[in-house]
Amino acid sequence: MRFLNIFFFLFISIIGFVSCKNEKEITLSETKQTNETVTPLANPTFGNTALPRLFAASDHLFMSWVEKRDTLSVLYYSSLKNGKWAKPFEVNSGEDWFINWADFPVIAENNGAILISYLQKSANGKYTYDIKLNLFSAETQTWKKNIILHNDGTASEHGFVAVVPNGKSSFYAIWLDGRNTTGGHDSHKSHDAGAMTLRGRLVHADGTMQPDVALDARVCDCCQTAMTTINDAPVLVYRDRSADEIRDISLIGLFDDSFSASKTVHADNWKLPGCPVNGPAIASYENNIAVAWFTAANDNPRVQLAFSTDKGKTFGAPIQINSSETLGRVAVAMVSKTTAIISWMETIGEETLIQAMRVSLDGTKGFPVTISKTSFERSSGFPQLAVVENKIYAAWTMVEGDKSTIKTASFSVEAL
């Protein structure tokens, strides 16, 4: 999470004074209003809650989140089926967790097996924490908790997890790993001790794991990772980091039983000295993939979407999504081989909005729909998007002072 605090203020300054080029500025009245198309859902959360994460199963939806009770952090999850959230289940809790607006728990389900992660401090350093897993076995109907995902044993940063189902009841997990950064990491001012790496491994529902694999030896420090599957094989995206500080989006796929070399989705050539804390999103439908991301290359902040029709081996030209100043924070889902739904955050006039749009493979864009007003502050987090049975679900954090509340809503694909 190097340069997080310093670069965040620099980044906000950039987006506050630079408007997107070659795009028509729109006003709030030109967007579809929330109450026309978006239906709020009765919420399963309570108390001071934040950090929602969605996972779409075949016919139902899962959501995890964190509730803060003074110094105690409590991890919950619930599932939604037939339009109703189930009673929340308390997974775990602790007073020594690393709670962060951008690096938060992940949830996934596979034929009744459930994986939910959280981050726990491993030492006194500001960014020294481990990834802990909680695993529910559908076979034994029991939980195994507090399993460390990585085995390097270093007091360093581990986080930004993405997980997908794999096989009958297993999961494939990737994460950003700071084992090579020890010695100069805590200040977030030096990379002399080594770079952040991207690693992955197979995790079984009984808590056993295959050896981890180094996927990329030098990546951006604190941008979210994302994954999808094609034919039960993981395809992942992340923000890469070249030797001369180009930080564009890269993709790695498990093709023909081996991981492909990392390849750039599109050469934005965004060069910057610190991490923008703004990771990509990915979704798939059969063999087609959609990748969404934020870039501010050439001092032009924008949200982009690109499609692939060959499992991510090649991509078409990126489609610019935003028409106003944007903060990025993207999410994406696919509803057909040729159609994706993307959400992002942008500012129109004095309002910061969570927007959604239908985008087609041929570049056709629908009318933007406002899911909700929000705050540009970091505490508003990263809105979530998922599709279940042709209905789109969104989750986000509303902030009022030092309190926060999770909101959920749905809308139909036809509404976009």
Backbone hydrogen bonds in HBPLUS format (Angstrom, degrees):
<---DONOR---> <-ACCEPTOR-->    atom                        ^
c    i                          cat <-CA-CA->   ^        H-A-AA   ^      H-
h    n   atom  resd res      DA  || num        DHA   H-A  angle D-A-AA Bond
n    s   type  num  typ     dist DA aas  dist angle  dist       angle   num
A0004-LEU N   A0001-MET O   3.28 MM   3  5.61 146.4  2.40 133.1 131.4     1
A0007-PHE N   A0003-PHE O   2.76 MM   4  5.43 155.1  1.82 147.5 156.3     2
A0008-PHE N   A0004-LEU O   3.03 MM   4  5.86 146.7  2.14 137.5 146.3     3
A0010-LEU N   A0006-ILE O   3.31 MM   4  6.61 156.7  2.37 145.5 152.3     4
A0011-PHE N   A0007-PHE O   2.73 MM   4  5.87 158.4  1.78 154.4 160.4     5
A0012-ILE N   A0008-PHE O   2.90 MM   4  6.19 159.0  1.94 152.9 157.8     6
A0013-SER N   A0009-PHE O   3.09 MM   4  6.21 150.9  2.18 137.8 145.6     7
A0014-ILE N   A0010-LEU O   3.05 MM   4  6.38 150.4  2.14 144.8 152.6     8
A0015-ILE N   A0011-PHE O   3.06 MM   4  6.41 168.7  2.08 159.5 159.5     9
A0016-GLY N   A0012-ILE O   2.95 MM   4  5.95 134.5  2.17 138.3 150.6    10
A0017-PHE N   A0014-ILE O   3.17 MM   3  5.57 145.7  2.29 107.1 115.8    11
A0018-VAL N   A0014-ILE O   2.94 MM   4  5.89 137.4  2.12 155.6 167.6    12
A0030-GLU N   A0027-THR O   2.96 MM   3  5.47 155.1  2.03 113.7 121.5    13
A0031-THR N   A0028-LEU O   3.24 MM   3  5.63 168.9  2.26 113.2 116.5    14
A0032-LYS N   A0368-PRO O   3.16 MM 336  6.41 163.8  2.19 165.8 161.5    15
A0370-THR N   A0032-LYS O   3.10 MM 338  6.11 170.8  2.11 158.0 159.9    16
A0036-GLU N   A0033-GLN O   3.12 MM   3  5.64 156.5  2.18 115.3 122.5    17
A0037-THR N   A0034-THR O   3.25 MM   3  5.88 138.9  2.43 115.6 123.9    18
A0038-VAL N   A0034-THR O   2.86 MM   4  5.27 162.5  1.89 164.7 167.9    19
A0039-THR N   A0410-SER O   2.77 MM 371  5.24 176.0  1.77 167.7 167.0    20
A0410-SER N   A0039-THR O   2.87 MM 371  5.24 153.3  1.94 138.9 146.7    21
A0041-LEU N   A0408-THR O   2.99 MM 367  5.53 165.8  2.01 136.2 133.0    22
A0068-LYS N   A0048-ASN O   2.87 MM  20  5.55 166.7  1.88 164.1 165.1    23
A0049-THR N   A0404-SER O   2.98 MM 355  5.61 129.2  2.25 140.7 137.0    24
A0050-ALA N   A0066-VAL O   3.02 MM  16  5.66 149.4  2.11 154.2 163.9    25
A0066-VAL N   A0050-ALA O   3.08 MM  16  5.66 176.5  2.09 164.5 164.9    26
A0053-ARG N   A0064-SER O   2.96 MM  11  5.28 138.2  2.13 147.5 150.7    27
A0064-SER N   A0053-ARG O   3.00 MM  11  5.28 152.5  2.07 144.6 152.6    28
A0055-PHE N   A0062-PHE O   2.93 MM   7  5.06 146.2  2.05 142.8 143.0    29
A0062-PHE N   A0055-PHE O   2.83 MM   7  5.06 163.3  1.86 154.8 159.8    30
A0057-ALA N   A0060-HIS O   2.85 MM   3  5.30 159.4  1.89 166.8 172.4    31
A0061-LEU N   A0080-LEU O   3.02 MM  19  5.02 162.0  2.05 142.4 148.0    32
A0080-LEU N   A0061-LEU O   2.70 MM  19  5.02 155.8  1.75 144.9 153.1    33
A0063-MET N   A0078-SER O   2.95 MM  15  5.55 153.7  2.02 161.7 163.0    34
A0078-SER N   A0063-MET O   2.93 MM  15  5.55 146.9  2.04 151.1 161.8    35
A0065-TRP N   A0076-TYR O   3.10 MM  11  5.50 149.7  2.19 137.1 140.0    36
A0076-TYR N   A0065-TRP O   2.99 MM  11  5.50 169.3  2.00 156.8 160.1    37
A0067-GLU N   A0074-VAL O   2.86 MM   7  5.11 161.8  1.89 148.3 153.6    38
A0074-VAL N   A0067-GLU O   2.88 MM   7  5.11 157.8  1.93 150.8 157.4    39
A0069-ARG N   A0072-LEU O   2.81 MM   3  5.02 173.0  1.81 158.7 160.3    40
A0072-LEU N   A0069-ARG O   2.88 MM   3  5.02 160.7  1.92 133.2 130.1    41
A0073-SER N   A0094-GLY O   2.91 MM  21  5.47 168.9  1.92 149.6 153.3    42
A0094-GLY N   A0073-SER O   2.98 MM  21  5.47 149.3  2.07 148.2 157.8    43
A0075-LEU N   A0092-ASN O   2.86 MM  17  5.34 168.6  1.88 155.5 159.3    44
A0091-VAL N   A0075-LEU O   2.79 MM  16  5.53 153.2  1.86 151.6 159.9    45
A0077-TYR N   A0089-PHE O   3.08 MM  12  5.48 138.8  2.26 139.3 151.6    46
A0089-PHE N   A0077-TYR O   2.88 MM  12  5.48 165.9  1.90 160.9 165.4    47
A0086-ALA N   A0079-SER O   2.76 MM   7  5.48 154.6  1.83 156.3 164.6    48
A0081-LYS N   A0084-LYS O   3.05 MM   3  5.54 154.0  2.12 149.2 147.0    49
A0084-LYS N   A0081-LYS O   3.17 MM   3  5.54 164.9  2.20 111.9 116.4    50
A0121-LYS N   A0096-ASP O   2.81 MM  25  5.69 166.9  1.83 162.9 167.2    51
A0098-PHE N   A0119-LEU O   2.97 MM  21  5.33 157.6  2.02 117.7 124.6    52
A0117-SER N   A0106-VAL O   3.04 MM  11  5.45 153.7  2.11 149.9 157.9    53
A0108-ALA N   A0115-LEU O   2.98 MM   7  5.37 145.7  2.10 150.8 157.7    54
A0115-LEU N   A0108-ALA O   2.94 MM   7  5.37 163.9  1.97 154.7 157.4    55
A0110-ASN N   A0113-ALA O   2.77 MM   3  5.01 154.6  1.83 143.7 150.1    56
A0113-ALA N   A0110-ASN O   2.99 MM   3  5.01 159.4  2.03 119.6 117.8    57
A0114-ILE N   A0136-PHE O   3.09 MM  22  4.95 151.9  2.17 128.5 136.9    58
A0136-PHE N   A0114-ILE O   2.82 MM  22  4.95 164.0  1.85 148.3 153.1    59
A0116-ILE N   A0134-ASN O   2.97 MM  18  5.21 155.8  2.03 149.4 156.6    60
A0134-ASN N   A0116-ILE O   2.80 MM  18  5.21 140.4  1.95 147.7 160.9    61
A0118-TYR N   A0132-LYS O   2.96 MM  14  5.41 141.1  2.11 148.3 155.9    62
A0132-LYS N   A0118-TYR O   2.88 MM  14  5.41 174.9  1.88 163.9 165.1    63
A0120-GLN N   A0130-ASP O   2.96 MM  10  5.33 158.3  2.01 146.3 153.3    64
A0130-ASP N   A0120-GLN O   2.75 MM  10  5.33 158.3  1.80 157.5 156.0    65
A0122-SER N   A0128-THR O   3.01 MM   6  5.63 169.0  2.03 123.0 125.4    66
A0129-TYR N   A0156-SER O   3.09 MM  27  6.19 142.3  2.24 128.2 132.3    67
A0149-LEU N   A0131-ILE O   3.01 MM  18  5.69 162.6  2.04 150.0 154.8    68
A0133-LEU N   A0147-ILE O   2.67 MM  14  4.88 150.0  1.75 135.0 145.7    69
A0147-ILE N   A0133-LEU O   3.05 MM  14  4.88 170.7  2.06 142.8 141.7    70
A0135-LEU N   A0144-LYS O   2.76 MM   9  5.18 170.7  1.76 159.3 161.4    71
A0144-LYS N   A0135-LEU O   2.77 MM   9  5.18 151.5  1.85 148.3 158.2    72
A0137-SER N   A0142-THR O   2.99 MM   5  5.68 167.0  2.01 165.0 165.1    73
A0141-GLN N   A0137-SER O   2.74 MM   4  5.38 132.5  1.96 139.8 153.1    74
A0178-GLY N   A0157-GLU O   2.68 MM  21  4.83 134.5  1.89 165.4 175.0    75
A0159-GLY N   A0176-LEU O   3.06 MM  17  5.43 160.4  2.10 149.1 155.3    76
A0176-LEU N   A0159-GLY O   2.84 MM  17  5.43 167.1  1.86 166.1 166.4    77
A0162-ALA N   A0174-ILE O   3.08 MM  12  5.42 150.9  2.17 142.1 145.6    78
A0174-ILE N   A0162-ALA O   2.95 MM  12  5.42 158.0  2.00 156.5 162.5    79
A0164-VAL N   A0172-TYR O   3.03 MM   8  5.47 152.3  2.11 147.7 156.5    80
A0172-TYR N   A0164-VAL O   2.84 MM   8  5.47 161.6  1.87 160.3 166.5    81
A0166-ASN N   A0170-SER O   2.82 MM   4  5.03 156.1  1.88 129.0 123.8    82
A0170-SER N   A0166-ASN O   3.12 MM   4  5.03 128.2  2.41 153.5 157.3    83
A0171-PHE N   A0203-VAL O   2.71 MM  32  5.11 152.7  1.79 152.9 162.0    84
A0203-VAL N   A0171-PHE O   2.70 MM  32  5.11 174.7  1.70 163.7 165.5    85
A0173-ALA N   A0201-ARG O   3.00 MM  28  5.61 175.1  2.00 162.0 162.2    86
A0201-ARG N   A0173-ALA O   2.94 MM  28  5.61 149.6  2.04 154.4 163.7    87
A0175-TRP N   A0199-ARG O   2.95 MM  24  5.64 147.9  2.06 154.9 160.6    88
A0199-ARG N   A0175-TRP O   3.06 MM  24  5.64 167.4  2.08 162.9 166.8    89
A0177-ASP N   A0197-THR O   2.77 MM  20  5.14 167.4  1.79 149.6 153.8    90
A0197-THR N   A0177-ASP O   2.96 MM  20  5.14 172.6  1.96 147.7 150.1    91
A0181-THR N   A0178-GLY O   2.90 MM   3  5.17 161.3  1.94 114.9 121.1    92
A0184-GLY N   A0181-THR O   3.39 MM   3  6.36 167.9  2.40 147.2 148.2    93
A0188-HIS N   A0185-HIS O   2.95 MM   3  5.39 144.7  2.07 114.1 124.8    94
A0194-GLY N   A0191-HIS O   2.98 MM   3  5.46 158.2  2.03 115.7 122.7    95
A0219-VAL N   A0196-MET O   2.97 MM  23  5.66 153.1  2.04 146.4 150.8    96
A0198-LEU N   A0216-ASP O   2.88 MM  18  5.05 165.1  1.90 150.8 154.9    97
A0215-LEU N   A0198-LEU O   2.78 MM  17  5.41 153.6  1.84 149.2 156.2    98
A0216-ASP N   A0198-LEU O   3.26 MM  18  5.05 151.7  2.34 136.0 135.1    99
A0200-GLY N   A0213-VAL O   2.96 MM  13  5.27 148.6  2.06 142.7 152.7   100
A0213-VAL N   A0200-GLY O   2.72 MM  13  5.27 155.2  1.78 155.7 164.5   101
A0210-GLN N   A0202-LEU O   2.95 MM   8  5.27 157.9  2.00 146.5 153.8   102
A0204-HIS N   A0208-THR O   2.87 MM   4  5.44 173.4  1.88 174.6 173.4   103
A0207-GLY N   A0204-HIS O   2.98 MM   3  5.48 162.2  2.01 119.3 122.4   104
A0220-CYS N   A0239-ARG O   3.04 MM  19  5.58 162.3  2.08 142.4 146.0   105
A0226-ALA N   A0237-VAL O   3.09 MM  11  5.42 151.8  2.17 157.5 156.3   106
A0237-VAL N   A0226-ALA O   2.89 MM  11  5.42 161.8  1.93 152.5 156.6   107
A0228-THR N   A0235-VAL O   2.94 MM   7  5.39 151.9  2.02 151.1 160.4   108
A0235-VAL N   A0228-THR O   2.89 MM   7  5.39 156.0  1.95 147.2 146.7   109
A0230-ILE N   A0233-ALA O   2.91 MM   3  5.25 154.6  1.97 144.0 149.4   110
A0233-ALA N   A0230-ILE O   3.01 MM   3  5.25 157.6  2.06 108.6 115.9   111
A0254-LEU N   A0234-PRO O   3.01 MM  20  5.76 151.6  2.09 166.6 175.4   112
A0236-LEU N   A0252-ILE O   2.85 MM  16  5.41 170.5  1.86 166.4 165.3   113
A0252-ILE N   A0236-LEU O   2.95 MM  16  5.41 155.5  2.01 148.4 155.4   114
A0238-TYR N   A0250-SER O   3.12 MM  12  5.63 147.3  2.23 148.1 154.9   115
A0250-SER N   A0238-TYR O   2.87 MM  12  5.63 164.8  1.90 167.8 172.6   116
A0240-ASP N   A0248-ASP O   2.82 MM   8  5.67 153.0  1.89 168.6 170.4   117
A0242-SER N   A0246-ILE O   2.99 MM   4  5.19 161.9  2.03 143.1 148.8   118
A0245-GLU N   A0242-SER O   3.06 MM   3  5.08 154.4  2.13 114.0 112.1   119
A0272-LEU N   A0245-GLU O   3.23 MM  27  6.03 149.8  2.32 163.2 162.4   120
A0247-ARG N   A0270-TRP O   2.77 MM  23  5.60 167.3  1.79 163.5 163.2   121
A0265-VAL N   A0249-ILE O   2.88 MM  16  5.83 166.3  1.89 149.0 153.4   122
A0251-LEU N   A0263-LYS O   2.78 MM  12  5.43 150.4  1.87 149.2 158.1   123
A0263-LYS N   A0251-LEU O   3.07 MM  12  5.43 154.7  2.14 142.8 150.7   124
A0260-SER N   A0253-GLY O   2.76 MM   7  5.42 158.5  1.80 157.6 164.7   125
A0255-PHE N   A0258-SER O   2.98 MM   3  5.59 126.4  2.27 154.5 147.2   126
A0258-SER N   A0255-PHE O   3.11 MM   3  5.59 159.2  2.15 115.8 122.1   127
A0268-ASP N   A0266-HIS O   2.97 MM   2  5.91 122.8  2.31 112.1  95.8   128
A0281-ALA N   A0292-ALA O   2.88 MM  11  5.15 153.5  1.95 147.6 151.2   129
A0292-ALA N   A0281-ALA O   2.89 MM  11  5.15 160.7  1.93 141.9 148.3   130
A0283-ALA N   A0290-ALA O   2.99 MM   7  5.39 145.6  2.11 151.6 160.1   131
A0290-ALA N   A0283-ALA O   2.91 MM   7  5.39 160.4  1.94 151.3 154.2   132
A0285-TYR N   A0288-ASN O   2.91 MM   3  5.30 153.9  1.98 146.0 151.3   133
A0288-ASN N   A0285-TYR O   3.01 MM   3  5.30 160.2  2.05 134.3 132.4   134
A0311-LYS N   A0287-ASN O   2.96 MM  24  5.04 148.3  2.06 169.0 163.5   135
A0289-ILE N   A0308-SER O   2.89 MM  19  5.02 157.4  1.94 140.9 147.2   136
A0308-SER N   A0289-ILE O   2.83 MM  19  5.02 149.6  1.92 146.9 149.6   137
A0291-VAL N   A0306-ALA O   2.95 MM  15  5.44 162.6  1.98 157.5 163.3   138
A0306-ALA N   A0291-VAL O   2.94 MM  15  5.44 155.2  2.00 150.6 158.7   139
A0293-TRP N   A0304-GLN O   2.96 MM  11  5.48 151.6  2.04 150.1 155.8   140
A0304-GLN N   A0293-TRP O   2.84 MM  11  5.48 165.8  1.86 161.3 166.3   141
A0295-THR N   A0302-ARG O   2.99 MM   7  5.61 157.2  2.04 160.6 167.3   142
A0302-ARG N   A0295-THR O   2.80 MM   7  5.61 154.1  1.87 166.8 175.7   143
A0299-ASP N   A0296-ALA O   3.13 MM   3  5.35 121.4  2.49 143.1 135.5   144
A0300-ASN N   A0297-ALA O   3.22 MM   3  5.78 145.1  2.35 111.8 119.1   145
A0321-ILE N   A0303-VAL O   2.83 MM  18  5.44 170.2  1.84 154.6 155.5   146
A0305-LEU N   A0319-ILE O   2.97 MM  14  5.11 141.2  2.12 131.0 143.1   147
A0319-ILE N   A0305-LEU O   2.72 MM  14  5.11 158.7  1.77 144.8 151.9   148
A0316-GLY N   A0307-PHE O   2.91 MM   9  5.70 161.4  1.95 166.0 171.8   149
A0313-LYS N   A0310-ASP O   3.31 MM   3  5.74 162.5  2.34 111.0 116.0   150
A0347-THR N   A0325-GLU O   2.72 MM  22  5.38 159.2  1.76 155.1 162.1   151
A0327-LEU N   A0345-MET O   2.93 MM  18  5.46 162.5  1.96 135.0 140.8   152
A0345-MET N   A0328-GLY O   2.99 MM  17  5.57 156.3  2.05 154.4 161.5   153
A0331-ALA N   A0343-SER O   3.05 MM  12  5.18 142.7  2.20 140.0 139.8   154
A0343-SER N   A0331-ALA O   2.88 MM  12  5.18 162.2  1.91 145.3 147.2   155
A0333-ALA N   A0341-ILE O   2.87 MM   8  5.24 147.2  1.98 148.8 158.8   156
A0341-ILE N   A0333-ALA O   2.69 MM   8  5.24 166.3  1.71 161.5 165.5   157
A0335-VAL N   A0339-THR O   3.06 MM   4  5.80 155.3  2.13 142.5 150.3   158
A0361-LEU N   A0338-THR O   2.79 MM  23  4.89 140.0  1.95 143.7 146.8   159
A0340-ALA N   A0359-VAL O   2.89 MM  19  5.33 168.9  1.90 161.0 164.7   160
A0359-VAL N   A0340-ALA O   2.86 MM  19  5.33 163.2  1.89 160.7 163.0   161
A0342-ILE N   A0357-MET O   3.01 MM  15  5.50 162.3  2.04 156.5 160.1   162
A0357-MET N   A0342-ILE O   2.92 MM  15  5.50 143.9  2.05 151.4 162.3   163
A0344-TRP N   A0355-GLN O   3.02 MM  11  5.44 146.2  2.13 139.5 147.7   164
A0355-GLN N   A0344-TRP O   2.81 MM  11  5.44 163.5  1.84 166.3 170.1   165
A0346-GLU N   A0353-LEU O   3.04 MM   7  5.52 153.6  2.11 147.8 156.2   166
A0353-LEU N   A0346-GLU O   2.79 MM   7  5.52 173.3  1.80 168.1 167.6   167
A0348-ILE N   A0351-GLU O   2.83 MM   3  5.37 150.7  1.92 157.4 164.9   168
A0351-GLU N   A0348-ILE O   3.06 MM   3  5.37 159.6  2.11 132.0 130.2   169
A0374-THR N   A0352-THR O   2.80 MM  22  5.50 154.2  1.86 158.8 154.2   170
A0354-ILE N   A0372-SER O   2.84 MM  18  5.38 163.2  1.87 168.4 172.2   171
A0371-ILE N   A0354-ILE O   2.77 MM  17  5.45 152.1  1.84 156.8 165.3   172
A0356-ALA N   A0369-VAL O   2.80 MM  13  5.12 139.6  1.96 143.0 155.7   173
A0369-VAL N   A0356-ALA O   2.79 MM  13  5.12 165.6  1.81 153.6 158.7   174
A0366-GLY N   A0358-ARG O   2.74 MM   8  4.99 160.5  1.78 160.0 158.5   175
A0360-SER N   A0364-THR O   2.83 MM   4  5.14 161.5  1.87 155.3 160.5   176
A0363-GLY N   A0360-SER O   2.88 MM   3  5.36 160.4  1.92 120.2 123.7   177
A0380-SER N   A0377-GLU O   3.14 MM   3  5.82 163.5  2.17 117.7 122.6   178
A0381-GLY N   A0378-ARG O   2.92 MM   3  5.67 163.8  1.95 122.9 128.4   179
A0384-GLN N   A0395-ALA O   2.78 MM  11  5.06 170.3  1.78 158.9 162.2   180
A0395-ALA N   A0384-GLN O   3.17 MM  11  5.06 151.4  2.26 124.5 128.5   181
A0386-ALA N   A0393-TYR O   2.94 MM   7  5.22 145.8  2.06 148.6 153.4   182
A0393-TYR N   A0386-ALA O   2.72 MM   7  5.22 168.5  1.73 163.6 165.4   183
A0388-VAL N   A0391-LYS O   2.95 MM   3  5.41 159.8  1.99 158.5 160.7   184
A0391-LYS N   A0388-VAL O   3.02 MM   3  5.41 150.0  2.11 112.1 121.4   185
A0392-ILE N   A0411-PHE O   2.81 MM  19  5.31 161.3  1.84 167.7 168.3   186
A0411-PHE N   A0392-ILE O   2.93 MM  19  5.31 145.2  2.05 143.9 152.0   187
A0394-ALA N   A0409-ALA O   2.95 MM  15  5.38 161.6  1.98 150.0 152.3   188
A0409-ALA N   A0394-ALA O   3.04 MM  15  5.38 149.0  2.14 147.0 150.6   189
A0396-TRP N   A0407-LYS O   3.02 MM  11  5.49 153.0  2.10 149.7 156.6   190
A0407-LYS N   A0396-TRP O   2.87 MM  11  5.49 161.9  1.90 156.9 162.4   191
A0398-MET N   A0405-THR O   2.74 MM   7  5.20 177.9  1.74 159.8 160.1   192
A0405-THR N   A0398-MET O   2.84 MM   7  5.20 154.0  1.91 148.6 157.3   193
A0400-GLU N   A0403-LYS O   2.85 MM   3  5.35 172.0  1.86 156.7 159.5   194
A0403-LYS N   A0400-GLU O   3.07 MM   3  5.35 163.0  2.10 128.3 130.9   195
A0415-ALA N   A0412-SER O   3.07 MM   3  5.32 149.2  2.17 103.4 112.7   196
A0416-LEU N   A0413-VAL O   3.15 MM   3  5.83 164.3  2.17 118.1 122.6   197
